[in-house]
C-alpha cells in the first residue's frame, strides 16, 4: 500500500478510537454544562457543510466539502449550487472549505474562500485562497481570482487547515495544515506546510511580513510549527487566535505572533498514532507554548468570540469552539489570554460541530458535519437574556 494511503488509514483509525495519550493534564478541568442549551434549526440537507458566512437580508452563504457553495434563505430554503467555482479536489478532508464575506460586501459583493486546489497531475493538491464577486441574483461567482496557492502540492487528502480571517487592516490570514505526511516541513521556511500566512486582499504577501528578505524563506509566512488548524478568529484583544488538531491529544489554542514558532512536531501534548512520544516533549526553548490544550483530543473545528449580549452578560467575551470527535460545543471563559473555565454545551445533540460563527444579529450559528448537515442557531441558556429568534433583522 502506498505510504500516503497507509498514513490516511492510520489517521482515520485513531481519530475514531479514544486512545489514551501521553502528555500533561490540560490547564483547566472541564465543567459539564448545568444547562444543556438548545438549538433552533435554520436549514438542513447540506452535504458535509464546512463554513457559513452572512449575507444581507438574513441570508447565509454555506460551503459544502464536496465542492458546492449555496445561498440559504432566512426560512431555510437551500439555493442551487453557485456556478463559477474553480475546480476543487474533493476527497478525504479536502474539498471546498472556508468562506468569509468582505466587510464592505454590501458595496463590493466580494467573498473570499479556500479549497483543495488540484495539481496538474491530478494526484496532488494544496490549499488555495481565492476571491470572487457574488452575482446580484445569488447564482454565480464572478471575477474569480486565486490570491494564494500553498506550495508544494502534496499527494494527500489530509490536514489542509483552511481557515480565513480578515484583519482590520484588510489583510487576510490563512491557517494551513502540514498535510500529515509532511510534518517535518512545518519547521522549514521554504514551504507553506504547517504555517499561518498573511496575504494582501488583492493577492501576494502582505507588506511587513516577518520573514521577508530572509534567505530561503517564503514571504507569505507569518508563523510556523502548526499542525492542522481548523479554527481561526480575530479576538477582541486585536490579535489573531487559532486552534489546531493534535495527534491523539494535544489539540491547541494559540495566538500566532509574527515570526514565532509554535513547535509542531518538535513539541506537543499528543503522541504518535499507535503510541509513542513525539519530538522533545511539551516545551522547547524558542518555541511558543499553547494558551490552552485538550487531552484527550476533542478534534476542534470552528471558533468565534461572542461579542453580543444575546445570551446574557455572563457569556459575553466567551470563546466558543466546535468539537467534531467530542460532538459538543465548548464555551471557554477567559481572563485575558488565560482559559479559566471550559464548559460543555449541546452534549445531547450528538452531532459533529464543524463551524461556529457569530452572525450580524448577535446570535451564534453552528454547522453540523454529516451527509445531512444542519445550520443551527444557538438559543440562550435558561436564565439568560431571551429574545425572539424566529425573525432575523435585515442587515
C-alpha positions in Angstrom: 0.0 0.0 0.0 1.4 3.5 -0.9 2.8 5.4 2.1 0.3 8.2 1.9 -2.7 5.7 1.9 -1.2 4.0 5.0 -1.0 7.3 6.7 -4.6 8.2 5.8 -5.8 4.8 7.1 -4.0 5.2 10.4 -5.3 8.8 10.8 -8.9 7.6 10.2 -8.5 4.7 12.7 -7.1 6.7 15.5 -9.4 9.7 15.1 -12.2 7.3 16.0 -10.5 5.3 18.8 -10.4 7.0 22.2 -6.7 6.0 22.8 -5.0 7.3 25.9 -2.5 10.0 25.2 0.9 11.0 26.6 1.3 14.4 28.0 0.4 16.7 30.9 -3.1 17.4 32.1 -4.9 20.3 30.4 -4.6 23.6 32.2 -8.2 23.7 33.5 -10.6 20.9 34.4 -13.7 20.8 32.1 -17.1 21.8 33.6 -20.1 19.9 32.1 -22.9 22.4 31.5 -25.6 22.6 34.1 -28.0 23.8 31.4 -27.5 21.9 28.1 -28.9 24.7 26.0 -31.0 24.3 22.9 -30.7 25.0 19.2 -33.1 26.1 16.5 -32.8 24.5 13.1 -32.3 27.1 10.3 -31.7 24.7 7.4 -30.8 21.1 6.8 -30.0 18.9 3.8 -26.4 20.3 3.5 -23.8 17.7 2.5 -20.9 18.0 5.0 -21.1 21.7 5.3 -17.8 23.3 6.3 -18.3 27.1 6.7 -21.1 29.7 7.0 -20.8 33.4 6.2 -23.5 36.0 6.4 -25.3 37.9 3.6 -27.7 40.9 3.8 -31.4 40.4 4.5 -30.8 37.4 6.8 -29.3 35.1 4.1 -26.4 32.8 4.6 -23.6 31.6 2.4 -22.6 28.0 3.1 -19.8 25.8 1.6 -20.2 22.0 1.3 -17.0 20.0 1.3 -17.9 18.1 -1.8 -17.3 21.3 -3.8 -20.5 23.3 -3.7 -21.4 26.8 -2.3 -25.0 27.7 -1.7 -27.1 30.7 -0.5 -29.5 29.7 2.2 -32.7 31.8 2.6 -33.8 33.1 6.0 -36.6 30.5 6.0 -34.1 27.6 5.4 -34.6 27.1 1.7 -31.4 26.0 0.0 -30.4 27.7 -3.2 -28.9 25.8 -6.0 -25.1 25.4 -6.1 -23.4 28.5 -7.3 -21.8 28.5 -10.7 -18.3 29.7 -11.3 -16.3 27.9 -8.7 -12.8 26.7 -9.7 -12.0 23.0 -9.9 -11.9 21.5 -6.4 -10.0 18.4 -5.3 -12.8 16.8 -3.1 -12.0 13.7 -1.1 -11.0 12.8 2.4 -10.6 16.0 4.4 -10.2 18.0 1.2 -12.8 20.0 -0.8 -14.4 23.4 -0.6 -13.7 24.6 2.9 -13.8 28.1 4.4 -15.7 31.2 3.2 -15.9 34.8 4.5 -17.5 37.9 3.1 -15.8 41.2 2.6 -16.6 43.7 5.3 -17.8 46.0 2.5 -19.9 43.3 0.9 -22.9 45.5 0.5 -20.9 47.5 -2.0 -18.4 45.1 -3.4 -20.3 41.8 -3.1 -16.9 40.2 -2.7 -16.2 36.9 -0.9 -13.1 35.0 0.0 -12.9 31.2 0.1 -10.3 28.5 0.4 -10.3 25.0 -1.0 -8.2 22.0 -2.0 -6.7 23.0 -5.4 -5.8 20.1 -7.6 -2.3 19.8 -9.1 -1.6 19.4 -12.8 -1.1 15.6 -12.3 -4.5 15.1 -10.6 -2.8 13.3 -7.7 -1.5 16.2 -5.7 -3.3 19.2 -4.2 -2.7 22.1 -1.9 -4.8 24.7 -0.1 -5.6 27.7 -2.2 -7.3 31.1 -1.3 -9.5 32.9 -3.8 -11.7 35.8 -4.1 -14.9 36.3 -6.2 -17.9 38.5 -6.7 -21.3 37.1 -5.9 -23.8 38.0 -8.6 -26.8 40.0 -7.6 -29.1 37.1 -8.3 -27.1 34.8 -6.0 -26.5 32.3 -8.9 -22.8 32.8 -9.9 -19.4 33.6 -8.6 -17.8 36.1 -11.0 -14.3 37.6 -11.3 -12.7 34.6 -9.5 -9.1 35.2 -8.7 -6.7 32.9 -6.9 -4.8 35.0 -4.4 -2.6 32.3 -2.9 -1.7 28.7 -3.6 0.1 26.7 -0.9 3.5 25.2 -2.0 4.3 22.4 -2.5 1.4 20.4 -3.7 1.2 17.0 -1.9 -0.4 13.6 -2.6 -2.6 13.7 0.5 -6.2 14.2 1.4 -5.4 15.2 5.0 -4.6 18.3 7.1 -5.4 21.1 4.8 -6.2 23.6 7.6 -8.0 26.3 5.6 -9.5 28.9 7.9 -9.6 32.5 6.8 -9.5 35.7 9.0 -9.6 39.2 7.6 -7.8 41.6 9.9 -9.0 45.1 10.5 -6.2 46.4 8.2 -7.7 44.4 5.3 -5.0 41.7 5.1 -6.0 38.1 5.1 -4.7 35.4 7.4 -4.9 31.8 6.2 -4.2 28.8 8.5 -2.5 25.9 6.7 -2.1 22.3 7.6 1.1 20.3 7.2 -0.6 17.6 5.1 0.0 14.8 7.7 2.8 13.0 5.9 5.0 16.1 5.7 5.0 17.2 9.4 8.8 17.9 9.4 8.2 20.6 6.9 6.2 22.6 9.5 9.7 23.6 10.9 11.1 24.8 7.5 10.5 28.2 5.9 11.0 27.1 2.3 7.4 25.8 2.1 3.9 26.7 3.3 3.1 23.4 5.1 2.1 23.9 8.7 2.1 27.7 8.5 -0.1 30.7 9.1 0.3 33.0 6.1 -0.7 36.7 5.7 -1.8 37.8 2.3 -2.8 41.1 0.7 -6.5 41.2 -0.2 -5.5 41.6 -3.8 -3.0 38.7 -3.7 0.7 38.4 -2.8 2.4 38.6 0.5 1.2 41.4 2.8 3.6 44.2 3.5 5.6 43.8 6.7 5.5 40.0 6.9 8.2 38.8 9.4 10.4 36.7 7.1 10.5 38.9 4.0 14.1 39.1 2.9 15.3 36.1 4.9 17.3 33.7 2.7 15.2 30.7 1.6 12.0 31.8 3.4 8.7 32.2 1.6 7.5 35.8 2.1 3.8 34.9 2.9 4.8 33.2 6.2 3.5 34.8 9.4 4.2 31.9 11.8 5.1 28.2 11.7 5.2 25.0 13.6 1.4 24.4 13.2 -0.2 21.0 12.6 -3.8 21.2 11.3 -5.6 24.5 12.2 -9.3 24.3 11.6 -10.4 27.3 13.7 -9.3 30.9 13.5 -10.8 34.2 14.5 -9.9 37.8 15.3 -10.0 38.4 19.0 -11.4 41.4 21.0 -7.8 41.9 22.1 -6.9 42.9 18.5 -5.0 39.6 17.9 -5.3 36.5 15.7 -6.5 33.4 17.6 -6.1 29.9 16.1 -6.7 26.4 17.2 -5.3 23.2 15.7 -5.6 19.5 15.9 -3.1 17.5 17.9 -2.2 13.8 17.4 -4.2 11.7 19.9 -4.3 14.6 22.3 -2.7 18.0 22.4 -5.3 20.0 20.4 -4.1 23.6 21.0 -5.2 27.2 21.1 -2.6 29.7 20.1 -2.3 33.4 19.3 0.2 33.4 16.4 2.6 36.2 16.5 4.8 37.3 13.6 7.9 35.2 13.2 7.2 32.8 16.0 7.5 29.0 16.0 4.6 27.1 17.6 6.5 23.8 17.9 5.0 21.1 15.8 6.3 18.4 15.5 9.2 19.1 18.0 6.9 19.8 21.0 3.3 18.5 21.5 0.9 17.3 24.2 -0.1 14.5 21.9 1.5 11.2 20.9 2.1 9.1 17.8 -0.8 7.1 16.3 -0.3 3.7 17.7 1.5 5.1 20.8 4.9 6.7 21.5 6.2 10.1 22.3 6.7 12.7 19.6 9.6 15.0 19.5 11.2 16.5 22.6 8.2 16.7 25.0 6.0 19.7 25.7 8.5 22.6 26.0 11.5 23.7 24.0 13.4 27.0 24.0 12.5 29.2 21.1 9.1 27.6 20.7 5.8 29.1 21.9 3.6 27.1 24.3 -0.1 26.9 23.6 -2.5 29.1 25.6 -4.8 26.0 26.1 -4.8 22.4 25.1 -7.0 19.3 25.3 -6.0 15.8 26.3 -7.6 13.6 25.0 -8.4 15.3 21.7 -11.8 16.9 21.0 -11.0 17.5 17.3 -11.8 21.2 17.3 -13.3 23.0 14.3 -14.7 26.5 14.1 -14.1 29.2 16.6 -15.8 32.5 17.5 -15.8 35.1 20.2 -19.2 36.2 21.5 -19.3 40.0 21.5 -23.1 40.4 21.8 -25.4 40.3 24.8 -27.9 37.9 23.2 -27.1 35.2 25.8 -26.8 37.4 28.8 -23.8 39.4 30.1 -22.1 36.3 31.7 -21.4 34.8 28.3 -20.2 37.9 26.6 -16.5 37.7 25.8 -16.5 33.9 25.8 -14.7 31.9 23.2 -16.8 29.2 21.5 -15.2 26.2 19.9 -16.9 23.3 18.0 -15.8 19.7 18.5 -16.0 17.0 15.9 -14.9 13.9 17.7 -16.3 15.1 21.1 -19.6 16.1 19.4 -20.3 19.2 21.5 -19.8 22.9 21.8 -17.2 24.3 24.2 -17.6 27.7 25.9 -14.3 28.9 27.2 -14.3 31.6 29.8 -11.2 33.8 29.7 -9.2 36.1 31.9 -7.0 37.9 29.5 -5.4 35.2 27.4 -5.9 32.5 30.0 -8.7 30.0 29.9 -10.2 29.6 33.4 -13.3 27.6 32.5 -14.1 25.0 29.8 -17.9 24.4 29.7 -19.5 21.7 27.6 -22.7 22.6 25.7 -25.0 20.6 23.4 -23.7 17.3 24.5 -27.1 15.7 23.9 -27.2 16.9 20.3 -25.0 14.1 19.1 -23.5 16.0 16.2 -20.0 16.8 14.9 -19.8 20.6 15.1 -17.8 21.9 12.1 -18.2 25.7 12.3 -19.1 28.3 14.9 -19.8 31.9 13.8 -21.5 35.0 15.4 -23.9 36.5 13.0 -24.5 40.2 12.4 -27.7 39.7 14.5 -25.6 38.7 17.5 -26.7 35.1 17.6 -24.3 32.1 17.3 -24.6 29.8 14.3 -23.3 26.3 14.0 -22.8 23.8 11.2 -23.0 20.1 11.8 -20.8 17.8 9.8 -22.8 15.0 8.2 -24.3 13.9 4.9 -27.5 15.6 6.1 -25.8 18.6 7.7 -27.7 21.3 9.5 -27.3 25.1 10.0 -28.3 25.8 13.6 -28.9 28.8 15.7 -27.9 28.5 19.4 -30.6 29.6 21.8 -30.0 31.3 25.2 -29.5 29.1 28.3 -32.1 29.0 31.0 -31.8 32.3 32.9 -30.0 34.0 30.1 -31.3 37.0 28.2 -34.2 36.0 26.0 -35.2 37.4 22.6 -37.4 36.5 19.6 -35.3 34.1 17.4 -37.9 33.4 14.7 -37.3 36.5 12.6 -33.8 37.8 11.7 -33.4 41.6 11.2 -32.3 42.8 7.8 -28.6 43.9 7.7 
